[in-house]
Amino acid sequence: MFHCRIAVNQQNVLGTPLLPLGINTGYFRDGYARSSPQDAGQHIAAAVMTQQFLDFTASRGNDLKTPRLGFPGLRPGDRWALCASRWVEALHAGVAPPLILQATHKDMLKYVPLHVLQAHSA
């Protein structure tokens, strides 16, 4: 089981310490949907994959279902740190995957108000 640790000096959308999302996710593959100036894509949305979202993102050119070198591919129920902009795009398309708010970085609030995130919480 993945042990619970926190990302130092990082907060979630609820204003508490950012919790890990899962193993080998996030921009740095350190388990966190944390913010960093190095991450131009802002992989800060801690999401639980759904088939609808996986199909949607594949239709937009980002196939997360197919295994590739070093990437196992994702299935419904898997946790993954998504780009903020892709989550917002999926929200507008009606297929946004649920978020784990305790693991979603506070910078997500720059894109979407908290009440919208809460309405899409896992």
N, C-alpha and C positions, 0 to 999 in steps of 0.2 A: 504494500500500500504506500502511496505517496505521502510523505510526512509533511506536516504543516509548518511552514516557515514563512517569514515575511520578507519583502524586498525593502532593504534599508532606504529610508527617506523617500519612499514612494507611497502614495495614498490612492485608495479606490474612490469610486464615485460617491460612496457613503461617508467619506471623510475619515476613514479608519485605515490602518496599514494594509497595503496591497497583499493579498494572499496569492499563493501559486495556483495556476490553472491546471497544470499537468506536466508530465515529463516531455522534454524535447519540443516545446512549443514556445512561441514568442520570437521576436526578431533575433534574439541572442541564443535561442534554443535552451534557455535556462529555466523554463517552466513558468515564466511570468509574462503577462500582457503589460509590460512596463514601457514607460516613455523614455526616449533617448533622442538627442539631436542627430545621432547617427542613423536613426530609423526614419527615412523619408516617408515611408508608407504608414507610419504610426499604427503599428500592430498592437492596439490597446483595447480592443473589444474582446473580452473573454467569452467566447460563444460555445454553445452546445450544438453540434451539427445536426441538421435535419436534411432529409432527402430533397425537400423543395429548395433549400438553400444551395446544397451541393449541385443540383441540376442548374440552378440559376447562375451561380458563379462560373460553372463550366461553360454556359452559353455566352458568358462575357469574356471568355478566353483564359480563365484561371481554373483549370481542372484540378480540384483537390481530391478527387476520387481515385485517380489512377496512380498506382505506385510508380515511382521513378527512383533513380539513383539516390540512395540515402533517405528517401521519403516513402513511408509505407502506404500512403493513400488514406483518406479519411472515410468513415462510414457514419451514418446517423448515430447519434449518442456520443461520438468522440468530442473531446474538448479541444479548441484551437483558438489561438490569438489571431483575430482578423484585423485587417486594415480598417480604420475608422470609416474611411470613405466608402468601402465596399459594404460595410454593415448599413450605412445610411442609404446607399443605393438599393440594397435589398429591402430596407424598411419602406422606401417609396414604392417598391414593386410588390409589397405585401408578403415577402418571404424572409423577413429578417429572422435569423435563428435566435433562440432565447439566450440571454446573457447571464453570467454569474457575476452579480454586482460586486461582490467582495473581491473579485479578481479582475474587474474591469477598471482600468486606470482612470483617475479623475479628469484627465485631459479629454476624455470622451464627452464631458460636459460642454466642451467648446463646439461640439457638433450637434448634440441633441440634449434637450432639457432632461433633468432627472426624472420627472414624472413619465416621460416617454420610455426611458430606460427601465423604470420600475414596472411599467405595463408589459415589458418584454423580458422580465426576469425569469430565470429558470426555476 
